[in-house]
Amino acid sequence: MWFGSLAVAEAEGAILAHAVHHAAGRFAKGRVLGREDIERLIQSGIETIMVARLDAGDITEDAAATRIAARLAGPHLTISAAYTGRVNLFAAQDGLATIDAATIHALNRTDEAVTIATLPPFTPVRTGQMLATIKIIPFAVPEAIVSALEWMLAGAGPVGVAPWAGLSASLIQTMLPGTKPAVLDKSVQVTRDRLAGIEADLAQQMRVPHEVGALASALREAEGDLVLVIGASAITDRRDVIPAALERVGGTVRHFGMPVDPGNLLLLGELNGRPVLGLPGCARSPKLNGVDWVLQRLGAGLPVDAAAIMAMGVGGLLAEMPGRPLPRAMATSTPRAPRIAGLVLAGGFGRRMGGEGNKLLRPWRGKPLVRHVVEAAMGAQLCAVSVATGHQAAEVRTALEGTGVDFTHAPDHGQGLSATLKAGLAALSDDIDGVLVLLGDMPRIGSATIDRLVAAFSPEDGRAIIVPTCGGRRGNPILWDRSFLPEMQALTGDTGARSLLIRHAAALCEVAVEDEGILLDVDTPEALAGL
């Protein structure tokens, strides 16, 4: 890749290395400069710019990141579209992050142009939470680098999620004279909450004297996939009460002790193919301890043996770390996929089409025009898709049967596009981060284009309004941060939200796509014929 300063007149087709302000606005870095861009820069008095040009055999940053992410991703993940050389991997289910650290280290040592950052292995994650990000540092990399990384990733993807298995567990607590019932009651609730964090259920609890015989009888009666034992006194030796009772009923002690503090005095055993855990005293506390680490792996269906426990030492000094919340209580600040709702506007009369009926119901490739738009939205990485109806609402609903979309109706749709828009916005969920507004008469929009717009969305980085461009021309759909919803709700007439693009130009980000469908709305018989 060539990189350097170039006269603006010679820069057509080059990649802009740094953002440039011109008389009519701003070009972001990474923009491939077209003829209209060059003319605008010249008219603004800009003579030279820093650019990059690809060499033969180079792969663009987005293409490289996409290829690597496809090989990196293991089970139960979703892969974002690429934007500025970055692709993110998100959890598709609640569970435990499975990260092959050795492979990630090897990939990161291959070439400085490619970086991969992940969560620590065995981190509990929620659906939508980010597990990894792939970032290509320069604007392009040689094919040889990408091919080498793909060869290293020829097996199963080293980043994935092990979903919670939905285990059931029994809890046995032993008692000594003077043991307070309140302590036992609290331990039951703490255990129940700890299991709920891994989507496991406390199916049975028993209380018996702290004696080998009594505990052995309880172990025989224990139900569920997992047996937990909290002793009235801590286990101090393999011949203590809890391990002795386990062996009396034919169970096996697999390991005693763990290099995690708090949690040192944990016992790992097995009875009739089920794990049995002798828990240390810290298990009575809701604070993070070694018990959580073992339960999380078992709850995700991952094997736990002596080697796995002894490998927990690095990072196992939990007593000096802030308590990490259980999965169901994770902080909202955890990086996650943006929750973008799709809103399809399908309420207009379509008078320019002429004739009777509704233009959105005109057939193309065997389906009504509006169904193409809805199916593209449903196939993209949106948290929900809704359709705002107006003219011939019943017919539009019929045309969209089986798509699974939500509907809202604009009874005042005759007042213009803004009425349908406002009705759709009012019905959106309160927990969304933004809304992608799609026009029902743009049937060539693709799911990949929608995903690219979502990938570009980052209000904290100033990218709060995402507009697609093709050949330098702006099109639809447009993605809006939720902060603009009040202004959109105040619009009137038949102009939609275009006026807000001028008012909030500083928050606007143009995303170049190769999808000409962003420019084609079927408003006239000629447009339909051209389709």
Residue pairs with C-beta under 8 A, 6 or more apart in sequence:
1 52
1 53
1 54
1 55
1 58
1 138
1 139
1 140
1 141
2 52
2 53
2 55
3 17
3 50
3 51
3 52
3 53
3 138
3 139
4 50
4 51
5 48
5 49
5 50
5 51
6 14
6 48
6 49
6 50
6 51
7 47
7 48
8 38
8 41
8 42
8 46
8 47
8 48
8 49
9 38
9 42
11 33
11 38
11 49
11 51
12 33
12 34
12 35
12 37
12 38
13 32
13 33
13 34
13 53
14 32
14 33
14 51
14 52
14 53
15 30
15 31
15 32
15 33
15 51
15 52
15 53
15 54
15 139
15 140
16 27
16 28
16 29
16 30
16 31
16 32
16 33
16 49
16 50
16 51
17 29
17 49
17 50
17 51
17 52
17 139
18 29
18 49
18 50
19 26
19 27
19 28
19 29
20 26
20 27
20 41
20 46
20 49
22 40
22 41
22 43
22 44
22 46
23 40
23 43
23 44
24 40
24 44
25 505
27 33
27 37
27 41
28 509
28 510
30 61
30 84
30 85
30 139
31 37
31 510
31 512
32 512
33 41
33 51
34 471
34 472
35 472
36 472
37 472
41 49
52 138
52 139
52 140
54 60
54 139
54 140
55 140
55 142
57 142
57 143
57 144
58 140
58 141
58 142
58 143
59 67
59 140
59 141
59 142
59 143
59 146
60 139
60 140
61 82
61 84
61 85
61 136
61 138
61 139
61 140
61 141
62 82
62 83
62 84
62 85
62 136
63 82
64 85
64 114
64 136
64 140
64 141
64 145
64 146
65 82
65 85
65 86
65 87
65 134
65 135
65 136
66 81
66 82
66 87
67 146
67 150
68 87
68 114
68 116
68 134
68 146
68 149
68 150
68 153
69 79
69 82
69 87
69 89
69 134
70 79
71 149
71 150
71 153
71 154
71 157
72 89
72 107
72 116
72 132
72 134
72 153
72 157
72 158
72 159
73 79
73 89
73 157
73 159
73 160
74 98
74 156
74 157
74 158
74 159
74 160
74 161
75 157
75 160
75 161
76 91
76 92
76 93
76 95
76 160
76 161
76 162
76 163
77 89
77 90
77 91
77 92
77 131
77 157
77 159
77 160
77 161
78 89
78 90
78 91
78 92
78 337
78 381
79 87
79 88
79 89
79 90
80 87
80 88
80 89
80 90
80 337
80 381
80 451
80 454
80 455
81 87
81 381
81 448
81 451
81 452
81 454
81 455
82 452
82 455
83 452
83 455
83 456
83 511
84 456
85 135
85 136
85 137
85 139
86 133
86 134
86 135
86 136
86 455
87 133
87 134
87 455
88 130
88 132
88 133
88 134
88 337
88 455
89 130
89 131
89 132
89 133
89 134
89 159
90 128
90 129
90 130
90 131
90 336
90 337
91 97
91 125
91 126
91 127
91 128
91 129
91 130
91 131
91 161
92 127
92 161
93 127
93 161
93 163
94 125
94 126
94 127
94 163
94 164
94 199
94 327
95 124
95 125
95 161
95 162
95 163
95 164
95 300
96 122
96 123
96 124
96 125
96 161
96 162
96 164
96 296
96 297
96 299
96 300
96 302
97 118
97 119
97 120
97 121
97 122
97 123
97 124
97 125
97 131
97 159
97 160
97 161
98 121
98 122
98 159
98 160
98 161
98 162
98 302
99 118
99 119
99 120
99 121
99 122
99 131
99 132
99 158
99 159
100 121
100 158
100 159
101 121
103 152
103 153
103 158
104 116
104 118
104 158
104 159
106 152
107 114
107 116
107 149
107 152
107 153
108 114
108 115
108 116
110 145
110 148
110 149
110 152
111 141
111 145
111 148
112 137
113 136
113 137
113 138
113 141
113 145
114 134
114 135
114 136
114 137
114 141
114 145
114 149
115 134
115 135
115 136
115 137
116 132
116 133
116 134
116 135
117 132
117 133
117 135
118 131
118 132
118 159
119 125
119 130
119 131
119 132
120 315
122 293
122 296
122 297
124 197
124 198
124 296
124 326
124 327
124 330
125 131
125 161
125 327
126 327
126 330
126 334
126 336
128 336
128 337
128 339
129 330
129 334
129 335
129 336
129 337
130 334
130 335
130 336
130 337
131 159
131 161
132 159
162 300
162 301
162 302
163 300
163 301
164 198
164 199
164 200
164 299
164 300
165 200
165 225
165 299
165 300
165 301
166 199
166 200
166 201
167 195
167 198
167 200
167 201
167 224
167 225
167 226
167 298
167 299
168 200
168 201
168 202
168 203
168 223
168 224
168 225
168 226
169 191
169 195
169 200
169 201
169 202
169 203
169 204
169 224
169 225
169 226
169 227
169 228
170 202
170 203
170 204
170 205
170 206
170 222
170 223
170 224
170 226
170 227
170 228
171 187
171 188
171 191
171 202
171 204
171 205
171 206
171 228
171 229
171 230
172 205
172 206
172 207
172 208
172 215
172 218
172 219
172 222
172 227
172 228
172 229
172 230
173 184
173 187
173 188
173 205
173 206
173 207
173 208
173 229
173 230
173 231
173 232
174 207
174 208
174 209
174 210
174 211
174 214
174 215
174 229
174 230
174 231
174 232
174 241
174 242
175 184
175 207
175 208
175 209
175 210
175 232
176 209
176 210
176 232
176 233
179 232
183 284
184 207
186 284
187 230
187 283
187 284
188 202
188 205
190 283
190 284
190 285
190 286
191 202
191 228
191 230
191 283
192 202
193 286
193 326
194 283
194 286
194 291
194 292
194 295
194 326
195 201
195 202
195 295
195 299
196 326
196 328
197 326
197 327
197 328
197 329
198 295
198 296
198 299
198 300
198 326
198 327
199 299
200 226
200 295
200 299
203 223
203 224
204 222
204 223
204 224
206 218
206 221
206 222
208 214
208 215
208 217
208 218
210 231
210 232
210 233
210 241
211 241
212 241
212 244
212 245
212 248
213 245
213 248
215 229
215 241
215 242
215 245
216 245
216 246
216 248
216 249
219 227
219 229
219 245
219 246
219 249
219 251
219 271
219 276
220 249
222 271
224 274
225 274
226 274
226 275
226 276
226 277
226 298
227 271
227 274
227 275
227 276
227 277
228 276
228 277
228 279
228 283
229 242
229 276
229 277
229 278
229 279
230 279
230 281
230 283
230 284
231 240
231 241
231 242
231 278
231 279
233 241
234 265
234 280
234 281
235 241
235 242
235 243
235 256
235 265
235 267
235 278
235 280
236 265
237 243
238 253
238 256
242 267
242 278
243 253
243 256
243 267
243 269
243 278
246 252
246 253
246 269
246 271
246 276
246 278
247 253
249 271
250 271
250 272
251 269
251 270
251 271
251 272
251 276
252 269
252 270
252 271
253 267
253 268
253 269
254 268
254 269
254 270
254 305
254 306
255 267
255 268
255 305
255 306
255 309
255 310
256 266
256 267
256 268
256 278
257 264
257 265
257 266
258 264
258 266
258 290
258 294
258 309
258 310
258 312
258 316
259 309
259 310
259 312
259 313
259 316
260 266
260 289
260 290
260 293
260 312
260 313
260 316
260 318
261 290
261 316
261 317
261 318
261 319
262 280
262 282
262 285
262 287
262 289
262 290
262 318
262 319
263 280
263 282
263 289
263 290
263 291
263 293
263 316
263 318
264 280
264 290
265 280
265 281
266 277
266 278
266 279
266 280
266 290
266 291
266 294
266 309
267 276
267 277
267 278
268 275
268 276
268 277
268 278
268 294
268 304
268 305
268 306
268 309
269 275
269 276
269 277
269 278
270 276
275 298
275 304
277 291
277 294
277 295
279 291
280 289
280 290
280 291
282 289
282 290
282 291
283 289
283 291
287 323
288 318
288 321
288 323
288 324
289 318
290 312
290 316
290 318
292 326
293 312
294 304
294 309
297 303
297 304
297 308
298 304
325 331
337 381
338 433
338 434
338 454
338 457
339 383
339 431
339 432
339 433
339 434
340 381
340 382
340 383
340 432
340 433
340 434
340 435
340 436
340 454
340 457
340 479
341 382
341 383
341 384
341 385
341 386
341 428
341 429
341 432
341 434
341 435
341 436
342 377
342 380
342 382
342 384
342 385
342 386
342 435
342 436
342 438
342 450
342 477
343 385
343 386
343 387
343 388
343 421
343 424
343 425
343 428
343 435
343 436
343 437
343 438
344 370
344 373
344 374
344 377
344 385
344 386
344 387
344 388
344 405
344 424
344 438
344 439
344 440
345 388
345 417
345 420
345 421
345 424
345 437
345 438
345 439
345 440
346 360
346 370
346 387
346 388
346 389
346 390
346 396
346 420
346 440
347 388
347 389
347 390
347 391
347 393
347 410
347 413
347 417
347 419
347 420
347 423
348 359
348 360
348 390
348 391
348 413
348 417
348 420
348 440
348 441
349 358
349 391
349 414
350 358
350 359
350 360
350 391
350 441
350 523
352 523
352 524
353 359
353 362
353 522
353 523
353 524
353 525
353 528
354 524
354 525
357 392
358 391
358 392
358 395
358 396
359 369
359 441
359 522
359 523
359 528
360 368
360 369
360 370
360 396
360 399
360 440
360 441
361 368
361 369
361 370
361 392
361 395
361 396
361 399
362 368
362 369
362 522
362 528
363 369
364 372
364 443
364 528
364 531
365 372
367 375
368 399
369 440
369 441
369 443
369 522
370 387
370 396
370 399
370 400
370 440
370 441
370 443
371 399
371 400
371 403
372 443
372 444
372 445
373 438
373 439
373 440
373 441
373 442
373 443
373 445
374 385
374 387
374 400
374 403
374 405
375 403
376 445
376 446
376 447
376 450
377 385
377 405
377 436
377 438
377 447
377 450
378 385
378 403
378 404
378 405
379 447
380 447
380 448
380 450
380 451
380 454
381 450
381 451
381 454
382 436
382 450
382 454
383 432
384 406
384 429
384 432
385 403
385 404
385 405
385 406
386 405
386 406
386 407
386 408
386 424
386 427
386 428
387 396
387 400
387 405
387 406
387 407
387 408
387 424
387 440
388 407
388 408
388 409
388 410
388 420
388 421
388 423
388 424
388 427
389 396
389 397
389 407
389 408
389 409
389 410
389 413
389 420
390 409
390 410
390 413
390 414
390 419
390 420
391 413
393 407
393 409
397 407
406 427
408 423
408 424
408 426
408 427
409 423
410 419
410 420
410 422
410 423
410 424
411 423
412 419
412 423
413 419
413 420
413 423
415 492
415 493
416 492
416 493
416 494
416 495
417 493
417 494
417 495
417 496
418 491
418 492
418 493
418 494
418 495
418 496
421 437
421 488
421 491
421 496
421 497
422 488
422 489
422 491
424 437
425 435
425 485
425 488
425 489
426 489
428 435
428 485
432 482
433 457
433 459
433 481
433 482
434 457
434 459
434 464
434 479
434 480
434 481
434 482
435 479
435 480
435 482
435 485
436 450
436 453
436 454
436 477
436 478
436 479
436 480
437 476
437 477
437 478
437 479
437 480
437 496
437 497
438 445
438 476
438 477
439 476
439 477
439 521
441 521
441 522
441 523
442 476
442 477
442 517
442 518
442 520
442 521
442 522
443 517
443 522
443 531
444 515
444 516
444 517
444 520
444 531
445 476
445 477
445 515
445 517
445 518
446 515
446 517
448 515
449 468
449 513
449 515
449 517
449 518
450 477
452 468
452 511
452 513
453 466
453 468
453 477
453 479
453 511
454 466
454 479
456 463
456 466
456 479
456 509
456 511
457 463
457 464
457 466
457 479
457 481
459 481
459 483
459 507
462 506
462 507
462 509
463 507
463 509
464 480
464 481
464 483
464 484
464 504
464 507
464 508
464 509
465 478
465 479
465 480
465 481
465 484
465 500
465 501
465 504
465 507
465 508
465 509
466 478
466 479
466 509
466 511
467 474
467 475
467 478
467 501
467 508
467 509
467 510
467 511
468 474
468 475
468 476
468 477
468 478
468 510
468 511
468 512
468 513
468 515
468 518
469 475
469 510
469 511
469 512
469 513
469 518
470 512
470 513
470 514
470 515
470 516
470 518
470 519
471 516
473 519
474 510
475 518
475 519
476 518
476 521
477 518
478 497
478 501
480 488
480 497
480 500
481 507
484 497
484 500
484 504
487 500
487 503
488 497
488 500
491 497
491 499
501 508
520 527
520 531
521 527
522 528
522 531
